[in-house]
Amino acid sequence: MFRRCQARSKSVAAPQGRVPQRGQALVEFAIAFPVLMLIIGGIIQFGVILWAQNTLTQVARDLGRWEATQQVTPCRDISTLFTEADLIARNSSLIGYTTSTWNSTNYTAYPDHTTLPASPPSAEGVEAVWSTEPPSGNCPPVDNTTAWFVTIRVSHVAPIFFPWIPGNGSLSSTAQFRMEPAP
């Protein structure tokens, strides 16, 4: 009986020459955890920026559509355009947008028949330009003989978690719509 117990105790012990590896899983976890958190954080950040860009595009389209359908002297009426832009942005759940971020201080209406600059003048704001092709007359259109277009560009800064993100969360979107003449 004594021999049987002794045989069991030898089989449970570590083989000779090998040291038990206690804490190996903890060390592997400590190495892998920060990398895993960075990957998960990057996925979340990408989702936030994608959500903000998609919503900003929809805001630009809604604002351009609204501006193109106005029947009361829509051209360069800044009080109604940026007020409507603010309302649309608040109702669309644009991430990182707070009430009155787009206002008269960051609204730009360009002269008729000009093109938008390559980049927005500010990180947050609304820009508008009215044009025809070929350039002729003044806005608003009075009949269907000349097609007028309104081009809207909105700019917004999405919240970012990682400071090395290119552009620091600065996004913009442009929409162009044909304006209908006033009755």
The 8 nearest C-alpha neighbors of each residue, nearest first, counted from 0:
[[1, 3, 2, 4, 5, 6, 7, 8],
 [0, 2, 4, 3, 5, 6, 7, 8],
 [3, 1, 5, 0, 4, 6, 7, 8],
 [2, 4, 6, 0, 5, 1, 7, 8],
 [5, 3, 7, 6, 1, 2, 8, 0],
 [4, 6, 2, 8, 3, 7, 1, 9],
 [5, 7, 3, 9, 4, 8, 2, 10],
 [8, 6, 4, 10, 9, 5, 3, 11],
 [7, 9, 5, 11, 6, 10, 4, 12],
 [8, 10, 6, 12, 7, 11, 5, 13],
 [9, 11, 7, 8, 12, 6, 13, 14],
 [12, 10, 8, 9, 7, 13, 14, 6],
 [11, 13, 9, 10, 14, 8, 15, 7],
 [14, 12, 15, 17, 11, 19, 18, 10],
 [15, 13, 17, 16, 12, 10, 18, 9],
 [14, 16, 17, 13, 18, 12, 9, 19],
 [15, 17, 14, 18, 13, 19, 12, 20],
 [18, 16, 15, 14, 19, 13, 20, 12],
 [17, 19, 20, 16, 13, 15, 14, 21],
 [18, 20, 21, 17, 13, 14, 12, 22],
 [21, 19, 23, 18, 22, 17, 24, 13],
 [20, 22, 23, 19, 24, 25, 18, 26],
 [23, 21, 25, 24, 26, 20, 27, 19],
 [22, 24, 26, 25, 21, 20, 27, 28],
 [23, 25, 27, 26, 22, 28, 21, 29],
 [26, 24, 28, 22, 23, 27, 29, 30],
 [25, 27, 29, 23, 28, 24, 30, 22],
 [28, 26, 24, 30, 29, 25, 31, 23],
 [27, 29, 25, 31, 26, 30, 32, 24],
 [30, 28, 26, 27, 32, 31, 25, 33],
 [29, 31, 27, 28, 32, 26, 33, 34],
 [30, 32, 28, 34, 29, 33, 35, 27],
 [31, 33, 35, 34, 29, 28, 30, 36],
 [34, 32, 36, 35, 31, 37, 30, 29],
 [35, 33, 37, 31, 36, 32, 38, 30],
 [34, 36, 32, 38, 33, 37, 31, 39],
 [37, 35, 33, 39, 38, 34, 40, 32],
 [38, 36, 40, 34, 35, 39, 41, 33],
 [37, 39, 41, 35, 36, 40, 42, 34],
 [38, 40, 36, 42, 41, 37, 35, 43],
 [41, 39, 37, 43, 42, 38, 36, 44],
 [42, 40, 44, 38, 43, 39, 45, 37],
 [41, 43, 39, 45, 40, 44, 46, 38],
 [42, 44, 46, 40, 41, 45, 47, 39],
 [45, 43, 41, 47, 46, 42, 40, 48],
 [44, 46, 42, 48, 43, 47, 41, 49],
 [45, 47, 43, 49, 44, 48, 50, 42],
 [46, 48, 44, 50, 49, 45, 51, 43],
 [49, 47, 51, 45, 50, 46, 52, 44],
 [48, 50, 46, 52, 51, 47, 45, 53],
 [49, 51, 47, 53, 48, 52, 46, 54],
 [50, 52, 48, 54, 49, 53, 94, 55],
 [53, 51, 55, 49, 54, 50, 48, 56],
 [52, 54, 56, 50, 55, 51, 49, 57],
 [55, 53, 57, 51, 56, 52, 93, 50],
 [54, 56, 58, 52, 57, 53, 51, 59],
 [57, 55, 59, 53, 172, 54, 58, 52],
 [56, 58, 60, 54, 55, 59, 61, 53],
 [57, 59, 55, 61, 60, 56, 62, 88],
 [60, 58, 56, 62, 57, 61, 174, 63],
 [61, 59, 57, 63, 58, 174, 62, 64],
 [60, 62, 58, 64, 63, 59, 65, 57],
 [61, 63, 65, 59, 64, 60, 58, 66],
 [64, 62, 66, 60, 65, 61, 151, 59],
 [63, 65, 61, 67, 62, 66, 60, 176],
 [64, 66, 62, 63, 68, 67, 61, 69],
 [65, 67, 63, 68, 69, 64, 62, 73],
 [68, 66, 178, 64, 65, 69, 63, 176],
 [67, 69, 65, 66, 70, 64, 178, 179],
 [70, 68, 66, 67, 71, 73, 65, 72],
 [69, 71, 181, 68, 72, 73, 180, 182],
 [70, 72, 73, 69, 181, 139, 74, 68],
 [73, 71, 74, 139, 70, 76, 69, 138],
 [74, 72, 71, 69, 76, 75, 66, 139],
 [75, 73, 76, 72, 138, 139, 129, 128],
 [74, 76, 77, 108, 73, 127, 80, 109],
 [77, 75, 74, 78, 73, 79, 80, 72],
 [78, 76, 80, 75, 79, 81, 103, 106],
 [77, 79, 80, 76, 81, 82, 103, 102],
 [78, 80, 82, 77, 81, 83, 76, 84],
 [81, 79, 77, 83, 82, 78, 84, 76],
 [80, 82, 84, 83, 102, 79, 78, 85],
 [83, 81, 79, 85, 80, 84, 78, 86],
 [82, 84, 86, 80, 81, 85, 79, 87],
 [85, 83, 81, 87, 82, 86, 80, 88],
 [84, 86, 82, 88, 83, 87, 101, 99],
 [87, 85, 83, 89, 84, 88, 90, 82],
 [86, 88, 90, 84, 89, 85, 91, 83],
 [89, 87, 85, 91, 86, 90, 93, 84],
 [90, 88, 86, 87, 91, 92, 85, 98],
 [91, 89, 87, 88, 92, 86, 93, 85],
 [90, 92, 88, 93, 89, 87, 54, 58],
 [93, 91, 90, 89, 94, 88, 54, 96],
 [94, 92, 91, 96, 54, 88, 51, 95],
 [93, 95, 96, 51, 92, 157, 158, 50],
 [94, 96, 157, 158, 93, 97, 156, 51],
 [97, 95, 94, 93, 98, 100, 89, 88],
 [98, 96, 100, 99, 95, 89, 88, 94],
 [97, 99, 100, 89, 85, 96, 101, 86],
 [100, 98, 101, 102, 85, 97, 82, 86],
 [99, 101, 98, 97, 102, 96, 85, 123],
 [102, 100, 99, 124, 85, 105, 81, 125],
 [101, 103, 104, 81, 99, 105, 100, 106],
 [102, 104, 106, 105, 81, 77, 101, 78],
 [105, 103, 102, 106, 101, 124, 107, 100],
 [104, 106, 124, 103, 102, 101, 107, 125],
 [105, 107, 125, 103, 124, 126, 104, 102],
 [108, 106, 126, 109, 125, 127, 105, 124],
 [109, 107, 127, 126, 75, 128, 110, 106],
 [108, 110, 128, 107, 127, 111, 113, 126],
 [111, 109, 113, 112, 128, 108, 129, 75],
 [112, 110, 129, 130, 113, 128, 109, 137],
 [111, 113, 130, 134, 129, 110, 131, 114],
 [114, 112, 111, 110, 115, 109, 128, 130],
 [115, 113, 116, 112, 128, 109, 130, 111],
 [114, 116, 117, 113, 128, 109, 118, 126],
 [117, 115, 118, 114, 119, 120, 113, 109],
 [116, 118, 115, 119, 114, 120, 152, 171],
 [117, 119, 116, 120, 115, 121, 171, 154],
 [118, 120, 121, 116, 154, 117, 122, 171],
 [121, 119, 118, 122, 116, 124, 105, 107],
 [122, 120, 123, 119, 124, 105, 154, 118],
 [121, 123, 154, 155, 169, 156, 124, 119],
 [124, 122, 155, 154, 121, 156, 101, 105],
 [123, 125, 105, 154, 101, 106, 153, 121],
 [124, 126, 153, 106, 152, 107, 154, 105],
 [127, 125, 107, 152, 151, 106, 108, 153],
 [126, 128, 151, 108, 150, 109, 107, 152],
 [127, 129, 109, 150, 149, 108, 111, 130],
 [130, 128, 149, 111, 148, 112, 150, 147],
 [129, 131, 112, 148, 111, 147, 149, 128],
 [132, 130, 147, 134, 133, 146, 148, 135],
 [133, 131, 134, 130, 146, 135, 147, 145],
 [132, 134, 131, 135, 130, 112, 145, 146],
 [135, 133, 131, 132, 112, 130, 136, 111],
 [136, 134, 133, 131, 137, 132, 112, 130],
 [137, 135, 138, 134, 131, 140, 111, 139],
 [138, 136, 139, 135, 111, 140, 130, 129],
 [139, 137, 140, 74, 136, 129, 111, 147],
 [138, 140, 72, 74, 137, 141, 73, 180],
 [141, 139, 180, 138, 142, 147, 181, 179],
 [140, 142, 180, 181, 139, 143, 182, 138],
 [143, 141, 180, 144, 140, 145, 181, 179],
 [142, 144, 145, 146, 180, 141, 179, 140],
 [143, 145, 142, 146, 141, 140, 180, 147],
 [146, 144, 143, 147, 142, 131, 140, 132],
 [145, 147, 131, 143, 148, 144, 177, 178],
 [148, 146, 131, 178, 130, 177, 145, 140],
 [147, 149, 177, 130, 178, 176, 129, 131],
 [148, 150, 129, 176, 175, 128, 67, 177],
 [151, 149, 175, 128, 127, 174, 129, 148],
 [150, 152, 127, 174, 173, 126, 63, 175],
 [153, 151, 173, 126, 172, 125, 59, 174],
 [152, 154, 125, 171, 172, 124, 59, 126],
 [155, 153, 171, 123, 124, 170, 122, 125],
 [154, 156, 123, 170, 122, 169, 171, 157],
 [157, 155, 169, 168, 170, 122, 158, 123],
 [158, 156, 168, 95, 51, 159, 48, 155],
 [157, 159, 95, 168, 156, 160, 94, 47],
 [160, 158, 161, 168, 157, 44, 167, 162],
 [161, 159, 162, 44, 158, 40, 164, 41],
 [160, 162, 163, 159, 164, 44, 41, 167],
 [163, 161, 164, 160, 167, 159, 165, 168],
 [162, 164, 161, 165, 167, 166, 160, 159],
 [163, 165, 167, 162, 161, 166, 168, 159],
 [166, 164, 167, 163, 168, 162, 169, 161],
 [165, 167, 168, 169, 164, 170, 163, 156],
 [168, 166, 164, 165, 169, 162, 159, 163],
 [167, 169, 157, 156, 166, 159, 170, 158],
 [170, 168, 156, 166, 167, 155, 122, 157],
 [171, 169, 155, 154, 156, 168, 52, 172],
 [172, 170, 154, 153, 155, 152, 173, 169],
 [171, 173, 56, 152, 153, 59, 55, 154],
 [172, 174, 152, 151, 59, 153, 175, 171],
 [175, 173, 151, 60, 59, 150, 63, 152],
 [174, 176, 150, 149, 151, 63, 148, 173],
 [175, 177, 149, 148, 63, 67, 178, 64],
 [178, 176, 148, 147, 67, 149, 179, 146],
 [179, 177, 67, 147, 148, 176, 68, 180],
 [178, 180, 68, 177, 181, 67, 140, 143],
 [181, 179, 140, 141, 142, 182, 143, 178],
 [180, 182, 70, 141, 179, 140, 71, 142],
 [181, 180, 70, 141, 142, 179, 71, 140]]
